[in-house]
Amino acid sequence: MYRQLMNEQELQTDQHLAAEKARYQQMALTLDRRSFGIQVKTADPKTALVVWRNSFDLVGALSLMPDDMPMLPQTREFPVLTGGPDKLHILTGGLVMTRYGPVLIATRTDQLATLIDRFVNAAITAMMLTIVLTLALGYLFSKAILRRLVQYNRLSRRIERGEYSTRFPVSWRQDEFDMLASKFNRVLDTLENNLTAVRGATDNIAHDLRTPLSHLRIGLEQLPDRSCEELPEACAILTEKLDHCLATFDAMLSLTRIEEGQQTLELQELSLKVLCEDLFEMAEAMAEMNQQTLSVTTGTDVKLTGDKYLLFQALFNLVDNAIKYAGEGAHIEIVQRDREIQIRDNGPGIPDEAKDRVFDRLVRLDPSRHYQGTGLGLSLVKAILARHDARVKLMDNQPGLIVSITF
């Protein structure tokens, strides 16, 4: 703004002096010497200050003509003393050569200097106010940030003490702190869910193993009192209960290895059609024992690469669950359509609110533990299918359940 103001004032001064130069050159051409002197003498000082040297006398608004004045359009500043309240004026001007001799044309520019000084003072004042305002706003902003950091620090200490239900506040501003708080809240949600799952798994393990371990302890206490004929049968019963406990831990270890990718897959090309037919042959006898009917329907054969043993284990687990929970007289179907396998039954099915958690570890929808099991079968199924990039989905069969696996 300062540079633009200076350039504009200089341009106006140059244009004004150029116009006066042309005017006096024209008058010198059209007027005689006496008339030209009268025009110079009566020139309005508010328009321009003009001085003409007539022989040895100076005619015009000034009583002197400084030496070394350049020819217009070149200009030079020079001071002039006056008798008014402002004793010193600054003039800018130059010489114009006419047929009657040189004429000095000048104009006052000290008003421009005053204007520039006012502009500089105003700019300095504005700058100082801006700095003060910036510092004040920066202080308030830093206090607001510090207040939120202190609050986050206090909440972090609560989380360190084990209060995992603590959440960071999210304001309406949706700034960087709110975005970070939302991220941490999601992490805390995941952490709390995992801790809840661990507690639930611990409770389920204790519930599932307490009964067989209690039976083992009682059986071991009774062994010395048994006769030689009863001893083999008692040992067999105790061994079966111990095998059930070991099977639970083996299933958990196997599930962890599969989920963490620690178990290497023995990849080979396999046929979904053949896999379904093998499932039917393996499970048909089990269905007949429960007075159930089992059927298989295959479509276009699809080849894929995977671990045949693990996939068969996962699918057989699903068929085994259908046979176990569908009830007597149920009809169970194994249907293969392209890259999808469905296992259908017309049993009681699974409630909608339980379909999302049946794949969690040690979750059993049979609270009374009427059917023997570890509660890890569906978790193992989900882990195996995830390693093969397959999706599993539970749907209603009205009545019954449909388990859909898409490769």
Disulfide bonds with the S-S distance in Angstrom:
none
